[in-house]
Amino acid sequence: MNKQLRAEMVRRALDARSTSYSPYSRFRVGACILTDDGTLFSGCNVENSSYGLAICAERNAVFQAAFAGKRRVTAVAVSSDEQGFITPCGACRQVISEFADAKTEIILVNAAGKTRSVRFGKIFPTPPALDKLKKR
């Protein structure tokens, strides 16, 4: 990925963070994903007073891409208000695994806009055996 595209993903993840609806936790998260055809999709976390009905930023972005007919994610940027770096939660990792592979770049963005990258396989080393779910 070139520097310009990476910077755009970081910018969009930070912008998405600013639209977070998180009145209960005040934990704002924004995400931007890149699909294999170069399309970018953003998402923010949206909370609900019934916590189980909330959705994370990463899943929000992936679901938007899926709705647009995209099936391959090649990079994910995740931003928060934390000084450290956050990674996608377990549910988000599971959803991302349906559309990405071990080499997919995960760009972690802290509150100051600094970044660190990790490969998806590093944070989700043993995905489910999806081939076992196919029709028999």
Summary of the structure (lengths in Angstrom):
residues: 136
radius of gyration: 14.4
end to end distance: 38.5
largest distance: 49.9
contacts: 434
relative contact order: 0.17
helix: 33%
strand: 24%
